[in-house]
């Protein structure tokens, strides 16, 4: 069932999905302009309405936290660009991404956006900074050639951070794209 959420007109469409297999848990996620709320089939309409309101609040709080942390990440990227890349790398956006499973970060040169894998959260700041500098360097040189690595390796703990990420990937059994994440032997 998809219905506008009760309350202010700016609230999203709500789709409630009931499941006979779901016993106790309620979860929600955004799918475009719709919030999908997954509830147990046995839930009463009153309980459903209460859970929908609660899940909307949780999603809004999560979005607000993410916005604050994305803004902090953007400020950090600007500082790293100034310090190590002569201020020449200017992304239009820098944000955390929950859907990056095989990369630590990515850069879309055409729109100058940078995304860092949420898997980096909790890692040492010098490791996160390395990934930021790496992606910022792509705004200067899109490929992983010698000119790119000359920029990226201006960040002093580059080799240490790459070793750290290699260790995390190996311990986790991640298959990372070696061509993209490692310099060539001629670099």
BADRENKE-324522 format. One record per residue: residue in three letters; x, y, z of N, C-alpha, C in turn. Coordinates in Angstrom, 2 decimals. Layout:
rest:nc1:nc2:nc3:cac1:cac2:cac3:cc1:cc2:cc3
ALA:X:Y:Z:X:Y:Z:X:Y:Z
...
% end
This chain:
rest:nc1:nc2:nc3:cac1:cac2:cac3:cc1:cc2:cc3
UNK:0.84:-1.18:0.00:0.00:0.00:0.00:0.89:1.24:0.00
UNK:0.66:2.13:-0.97:1.39:3.39:-1.01:0.40:4.49:-0.72
UNK:0.75:5.35:0.21:-0.14:6.45:0.57:0.70:7.62:1.04
UNK:0.18:8.84:0.85:0.90:9.97:1.41:0.92:9.83:2.93
UNK:2.01:10.19:3.52:2.09:10.13:4.97:1.19:11.18:5.57
UNK:0.54:10.85:6.69:-0.29:11.87:7.34:0.59:13.00:7.84
UNK:0.07:14.19:7.85:0.84:15.31:8.37:1.15:16.31:7.29
UNK:2.27:17.04:7.42:2.61:18.10:6.48:2.69:17.59:5.05
UNK:2.37:18.48:4.11:2.32:18.11:2.69:3.70:17.75:2.14
UNK:4.78:18.17:2.80:6.12:17.88:2.28:6.64:16.51:2.71
UNK:5.82:15.73:3.38:6.24:14.38:3.78:6.21:13.47:2.57
UNK:7.09:12.49:2.54:7.18:11.61:1.37:6.02:10.63:1.29
UNK:5.91:9.97:0.14:4.97:8.86:0.02:5.48:7.72:0.87
UNK:4.55:6.99:1.46:4.90:5.87:2.34:4.34:4.60:1.72
UNK:5.19:3.59:1.62:4.73:2.27:1.20:4.96:1.32:2.37
UNK:3.90:0.76:2.89:4.00:-0.19:4.00:3.90:-1.58:3.39
UNK:4.90:-2.39:3.69:4.90:-3.77:3.22:4.79:-4.69:4.44
UNK:3.73:-5.48:4.45:3.51:-6.43:5.54:4.06:-7.78:5.14
UNK:4.59:-8.48:6.13:5.16:-9.80:5.88:4.76:-10.77:6.98
UNK:4.23:-11.92:6.56:3.87:-12.95:7.53:5.11:-13.56:8.16
UNK:6.23:-13.53:7.45:7.49:-14.10:7.99:8.16:-13.17:8.99
UNK:7.88:-11.88:8.88:8.47:-10.91:9.79:7.69:-10.97:11.10
UNK:8.37:-11.22:12.21:7.68:-11.42:13.50:7.73:-10.18:14.40
UNK:8.93:-9.63:14.59:9.06:-8.55:15.58:9.70:-7.28:15.05
UNK:10.45:-7.38:13.99:11.24:-6.22:13.57:10.48:-5.34:12.59
UNK:10.82:-4.06:12.63:10.30:-3.07:11.69:11.52:-2.37:11.13
UNK:11.55:-2.18:9.82:12.65:-1.46:9.21:12.11:-0.55:8.12
UNK:12.94:0.39:7.69:12.51:1.34:6.67:13.71:1.79:5.86
UNK:13.44:2.16:4.63:14.48:2.71:3.76:13.82:3.61:2.72
UNK:14.64:4.48:2.14:14.15:5.37:1.09:14.39:4.71:-0.26
UNK:13.39:4.80:-1.12:13.49:4.31:-2.49:13.00:5.44:-3.38
UNK:13.93:6.30:-3.78:13.55:7.49:-4.53:12.77:8.44:-3.63
UNK:11.56:8.81:-4.06:10.71:9.72:-3.29:9.80:8.98:-2.31
UNK:9.93:7.68:-2.22:9.07:6.87:-1.37:9.85:6.31:-0.20
UNK:9.21:6.27:0.96:9.78:5.59:2.11:9.06:4.25:2.22
UNK:9.86:3.17:2.21:9.31:1.82:2.32:9.49:1.38:3.77
UNK:8.38:1.00:4.41:8.40:0.54:5.80:7.98:-0.92:5.80
UNK:8.84:-1.78:6.34:8.58:-3.21:6.41:8.12:-3.57:7.81
UNK:6.91:-4.15:7.91:6.32:-4.44:9.23:5.80:-5.87:9.27
UNK:5.68:-6.42:10.50:5.05:-7.74:10.63:3.57:-7.67:10.24
UNK:3.08:-8.74:9.66:1.69:-8.80:9.22:0.72:-8.66:10.39
UNK:1.11:-9.11:11.57:0.21:-9.12:12.73:0.05:-7.74:13.38
UNK:0.78:-6.74:12.92:0.72:-5.41:13.53:-0.64:-4.77:13.28
UNK:-1.21:-4.14:14.31:-2.49:-3.43:14.14:-2.24:-2.15:13.35
UNK:-3.30:-1.55:12.85:-3.20:-0.29:12.09:-2.65:0.83:12.98
UNK:-3.06:0.87:14.23:-2.55:1.89:15.17:-1.05:1.71:15.37
UNK:-0.61:0.45:15.61:0.82:0.19:15.78:1.58:0.52:14.49
UNK:1.00:0.17:13.35:1.63:0.47:12.07:1.86:1.98:11.93
UNK:0.83:2.78:12.22:0.96:4.24:12.12:2.04:4.77:13.05
UNK:2.10:4.22:14.27:3.13:4.64:15.23:4.52:4.30:14.71
UNK:4.68:3.09:14.15:5.98:2.67:13.62:6.37:3.48:12.39
UNK:5.40:3.80:11.54:5.71:4.63:10.36:6.26:5.98:10.81
UNK:5.60:6.62:11.77:6.09:7.91:12.28:7.48:7.78:12.87
UNK:7.69:6.74:13.66:8.99:6.52:14.29:10.08:6.29:13.22
UNK:9.79:5.50:12.22:10.79:5.20:11.19:11.09:6.44:10.34
UNK:10.09:7.27:10.08:10.34:8.53:9.37:11.28:9.43:10.16
UNK:11.05:9.51:11.48:11.94:10.31:12.33:13.36:9.77:12.29
UNK:13.51:8.44:12.37:14.85:7.83:12.32:15.54:8.12:11.00
UNK:14.83:7.97:9.91:15.43:8.24:8.59:15.84:9.71:8.48
UNK:15.01:10.61:8.99:15.34:12.03:8.95:16.58:12.34:9.79
UNK:16.67:11.73:10.98:17.86:11.95:11.82:19.11:11.42:11.14
UNK:18.99:10.22:10.53:20.13:9.64:9.82:20.57:10.54:8.66
UNK:19.60:11.07:7.93:19.92:11.96:6.80:20.60:13.23:7.29
UNK:20.14:13.77:8.42:20.76:14.98:8.98:22.19:14.70:9.41
UNK:22.43:13.55:10.06:23.80:13.18:10.46:24.68:13.04:9.24
UNK:24.16:12.37:8.21:24.94:12.16:6.99:25.30:13.49:6.35
UNK:24.35:14.43:6.31:24.62:15.74:5.73:25.74:16.43:6.48
UNK:25.69:16.38:7.83:26.75:17.01:8.61:28.10:16.35:8.32
UNK:28.14:15.03:8.26:29.42:14.37:8.04:29.90:14.57:6.61
UNK:28.99:14.66:5.64:29.40:14.96:4.26:29.99:16.36:4.17
UNK:29.41:17.30:4.91:29.95:18.66:4.92:31.35:18.67:5.53
UNK:31.56:17.92:6.59:32.89:17.83:7.20:33.87:17.18:6.23
UNK:33.42:16.17:5.50:34.27:15.51:4.52:34.66:16.49:3.40
UNK:33.71:17.32:2.97:33.99:18.33:1.95:35.02:19.34:2.43
UNK:34.87:19.76:3.68:35.86:20.71:4.24:37.24:20.06:4.30
UNK:37.29:18.78:4.70:38.57:18.08:4.78:39.20:17.96:3.40
UNK:38.39:17.65:2.40:38.91:17.54:1.02:39.50:18.87:0.55
UNK:38.82:19.98:0.87:39.33:21.30:0.48:40.67:21.57:1.14
UNK:40.80:21.22:2.42:42.06:21.41:3.14:43.18:20.56:2.54
UNK:42.87:19.30:2.24:43.89:18.41:1.65:44.30:18.88:0.27
UNK:43.36:19.37:-0.52:43.68:19.90:-1.85:44.63:21.09:-1.71
UNK:44.32:21.98:-0.77:45.17:23.15:-0.56:46.57:22.73:-0.13
UNK:46.64:21.78:0.81:47.92:21.40:1.39:48.80:20.59:0.43
UNK:48.20:19.65:-0.31:49.02:18.72:-1.10:48.88:18.85:-2.61
UNK:47.83:19.52:-3.07:47.59:19.58:-4.52:47.50:21.02:-5.02
UNK:48.14:21.92:-4.29:48.18:23.33:-4.66:46.80:23.95:-4.80
UNK:45.80:23.37:-4.16:44.44:23.88:-4.22:43.78:23.71:-5.57
UNK:44.40:22.92:-6.44:43.89:22.78:-7.82:42.73:21.80:-7.94
UNK:42.58:20.88:-7.02:41.49:19.90:-7.08:40.28:20.48:-6.34
UNK:39.22:20.77:-7.09:38.03:21.39:-6.51:36.79:20.55:-6.84
UNK:36.44:19.63:-5.97:35.25:18.82:-6.24:33.97:19.63:-6.03
UNK:32.91:19.24:-6.75:31.61:19.86:-6.53:30.90:19.23:-5.34
UNK:31.20:17.96:-5.06:30.62:17.29:-3.90:31.55:16.20:-3.42
UNK:31.52:15.98:-2.11:32.27:14.90:-1.48:31.32:14.29:-0.46
UNK:31.10:12.98:-0.56:30.16:12.35:0.36:30.54:10.91:0.65
UNK:29.95:10.39:1.72:30.09:8.98:2.07:29.12:8.18:1.21
UNK:29.51:6.98:0.82:28.65:6.11:0.01:28.54:4.75:0.67
UNK:27.33:4.29:0.87:27.09:3.00:1.50:27.14:1.84:0.51
UNK:27.15:2.14:-0.78:27.04:1.07:-1.78:28.37:0.72:-2.47
UNK:29.48:1.17:-1.94:30.77:0.84:-2.54:31.37:-0.36:-1.82
UNK:31.36:-1.49:-2.48:31.83:-2.74:-1.88:33.24:-3.12:-2.33
UNK:33.63:-2.71:-3.53:34.93:-3.15:-4.04:35.90:-1.99:-4.25
UNK:35.54:-0.81:-3.80:36.42:0.36:-3.91:36.41:1.10:-2.59
UNK:37.49:1.79:-2.33:37.55:2.63:-1.14:36.97:4.00:-1.46
UNK:37.05:4.39:-2.71:36.53:5.68:-3.11:36.35:5.70:-4.62
UNK:35.65:6.72:-5.09:35.50:6.89:-6.53:35.35:8.37:-6.84
UNK:35.71:8.71:-8.07:35.64:10.09:-8.52:35.01:10.09:-9.91
UNK:33.99:10.89:-10.10:33.42:11.08:-11.42:33.93:12.42:-11.92
UNK:34.88:12.35:-12.83:35.55:13.56:-13.30:34.57:14.49:-14.01
UNK:33.62:13.94:-14.77:32.70:14.77:-15.55:31.88:15.71:-14.68
UNK:31.47:15.28:-13.50:30.71:16.19:-12.63:31.49:16.58:-11.38
UNK:32.74:16.14:-11.29:33.67:16.50:-10.22:33.16:16.07:-8.83
UNK:32.51:14.91:-8.79:32.01:14.40:-7.51:32.91:13.28:-7.00
UNK:33.04:13.22:-5.69:33.86:12.21:-5.02:33.00:11.51:-3.99
UNK:33.12:10.19:-3.95:32.42:9.38:-2.96:33.43:8.49:-2.26
UNK:33.32:8.40:-0.94:34.18:7.51:-0.17:33.32:6.41:0.42
UNK:33.84:5.19:0.39:33.12:4.06:0.94:32.91:4.25:2.44
UNK:31.71:3.97:2.89:31.41:4.05:4.33:32.26:3.06:5.13
UNK:32.85:2.07:4.43:33.72:1.12:5.13:34.95:1.80:5.70
UNK:35.26:3.02:5.22:36.41:3.76:5.73:36.15:4.40:7.10
UNK:34.88:4.55:7.45:34.55:5.16:8.75:35.15:4.30:9.85
UNK:35.76:4.95:10.79:36.38:4.22:11.88:37.84:3.87:11.62
UNK:38.29:4.03:10.37:39.71:3.81:10.09:40.47:5.06:10.50
UNK:41.79:4.95:10.67:42.57:6.12:11.06:42.39:7.28:10.07
UNK:42.42:8.49:10.58:42.18:9.66:9.73:43.21:9.77:8.61
UNK:44.45:9.35:8.84:45.46:9.44:7.79:45.16:8.48:6.64
UNK:44.41:7.41:6.90:44.00:6.49:5.84:42.87:7.13:5.03
UNK:41.89:7.70:5.72:40.79:8.39:5.03:41.35:9.55:4.21
UNK:42.30:10.29:4.79:42.92:11.40:4.06:43.61:10.91:2.79
UNK:44.29:9.77:2.88:44.94:9.23:1.68:43.91:8.97:0.58
UNK:42.79:8.33:0.93:41.78:8.03:-0.09:41.22:9.33:-0.66
UNK:41.03:10.33:0.18:40.57:11.63:-0.32:41.58:12.24:-1.29
UNK:42.86:12.24:-0.92:43.89:12.80:-1.80:43.93:12.02:-3.12
UNK:43.83:10.69:-3.03:43.82:9.84:-4.23:42.68:10.27:-5.17
UNK:41.48:10.41:-4.61:40.34:10.79:-5.46:40.45:12.23:-5.93
UNK:40.96:13.12:-5.10:41.18:14.50:-5.53:42.18:14.57:-6.68
UNK:43.21:13.73:-6.63:44.21:13.71:-7.70:43.58:13.33:-9.03
UNK:42.50:12.54:-8.99:41.80:12.20:-10.24:41.16:13.41:-10.89
UNK:40.88:14.44:-10.12:40.35:15.66:-10.72:41.42:16.39:-11.52
UNK:42.68:16.08:-11.23:43.80:16.66:-11.97:44.24:15.76:-13.11
UNK:44.27:14.46:-12.87:44.68:13.47:-13.86:43.73:12.27:-13.71
UNK:42.84:12.05:-14.67:41.83:10.99:-14.52:42.37:9.56:-14.48
UNK:43.48:9.30:-15.13:44.01:7.93:-15.22:45.04:7.67:-14.12
UNK:45.47:6.41:-13.99:46.45:6.03:-12.97:47.87:5.96:-13.53
UNK:48.24:6.90:-14.36:49.59:6.93:-14.93:50.58:7.62:-14.00
UNK:51.81:7.75:-14.46:52.86:8.36:-13.64:52.54:9.79:-13.17
UNK:51.88:10.59:-14.03:51.53:11.95:-13.63:50.53:11.94:-12.47
UNK:49.55:11.02:-12.53:48.59:10.89:-11.44:49.32:10.54:-10.14
UNK:50.19:9.51:-10.19:50.86:9.07:-8.97:51.81:10.14:-8.43
UNK:52.36:10.98:-9.30:53.20:12.08:-8.82:52.37:13.03:-7.93
UNK:51.12:13.28:-8.33:50.23:14.10:-7.50:49.81:13.36:-6.23
UNK:49.33:12.14:-6.39:48.80:11.39:-5.25:49.85:11.15:-4.18
UNK:51.08:10.93:-4.59:52.13:10.62:-3.62:52.72:11.85:-2.94
UNK:52.15:13.00:-3.20:52.53:14.19:-2.44:52.04:14.09:-0.99
UNK:51.06:13.22:-0.76:50.57:12.99:0.60:51.59:12.08:1.28
UNK:52.27:12.56:2.33:53.41:11.83:2.90:53.15:10.37:3.30
UNK:52.06:10.02:4.01:51.91:8.61:4.38:51.20:7.75:3.32
UNK:51.38:8.07:2.04:50.71:7.33:0.97:51.02:5.83:1.05
UNK:52.28:5.47:1.09:52.64:4.04:1.09:52.11:3.33:2.35
UNK:52.20:4.00:3.48:51.70:3.42:4.73:50.18:3.21:4.66
UNK:49.46:4.20:4.15:48.00:4.11:4.05:47.60:3.02:3.06
UNK:48.30:2.92:1.94:47.98:1.88:0.97:48.25:0.50:1.57
UNK:49.31:0.37:2.34:49.59:-0.90:3.01:48.49:-1.25:4.00
UNK:48.02:-0.26:4.72:46.93:-0.47:5.68:45.69:-0.98:4.95
UNK:45.32:-0.31:3.85:44.13:-0.71:3.09:44.30:-2.10:2.46
UNK:45.51:-2.40:2.00:45.77:-3.75:1.46:45.56:-4.80:2.54
UNK:46.02:-4.50:3.76:45.84:-5.44:4.86:44.38:-5.63:5.22
UNK:43.62:-4.55:5.26:42.19:-4.64:5.56:41.49:-5.46:4.46
UNK:41.84:-5.18:3.21:41.22:-5.91:2.10:41.55:-7.39:2.17
UNK:42.81:-7.71:2.47:43.21:-9.11:2.54:42.50:-9.82:3.70
UNK:42.43:-9.16:4.85:41.79:-9.77:6.01:40.29:-9.96:5.80
UNK:39.70:-9.09:5.00:38.25:-9.16:4.74:37.92:-10.02:3.53
UNK:38.94:-10.45:2.81:38.70:-11.23:1.60:38.13:-10.41:0.48
UNK:38.41:-9.09:0.47:37.89:-8.22:-0.58:38.73:-8.35:-1.83
UNK:38.07:-8.35:-2.96:38.77:-8.35:-4.24:38.75:-6.93:-4.76
UNK:39.83:-6.19:-4.53:39.90:-4.81:-4.99:40.53:-4.76:-6.37
UNK:40.21:-3.72:-7.10:40.75:-3.51:-8.43:42.19:-3.01:-8.29
UNK:43.13:-3.93:-8.44:44.56:-3.58:-8.25:45.03:-2.50:-9.21
UNK:44.52:-2.51:-10.43:44.95:-1.50:-11.40:44.59:-0.11:-10.92
UNK:43.42:0.03:-10.33:42.96:1.35:-9.91:43.53:1.77:-8.57
UNK:43.78:0.82:-7.69:44.16:1.16:-6.35:45.66:1.13:-6.09
UNK:46.43:0.65:-7.04:47.86:0.54:-6.87:48.59:1.21:-8.04
UNK:49.73:1.86:-7.77:50.47:2.45:-8.88:51.17:1.35:-9.67
UNK:51.44:1.66:-10.92:52.18:0.68:-11.73:53.62:0.64:-11.24
UNK:54.34:-0.38:-11.63:55.71:-0.53:-11.15:56.63:0.56:-11.72
UNK:56.18:1.27:-12.74:56.99:2.34:-13.31:56.73:3.67:-12.64
UNK:55.74:3.73:-11.78:55.37:5.02:-11.16:56.34:5.39:-10.08
% end
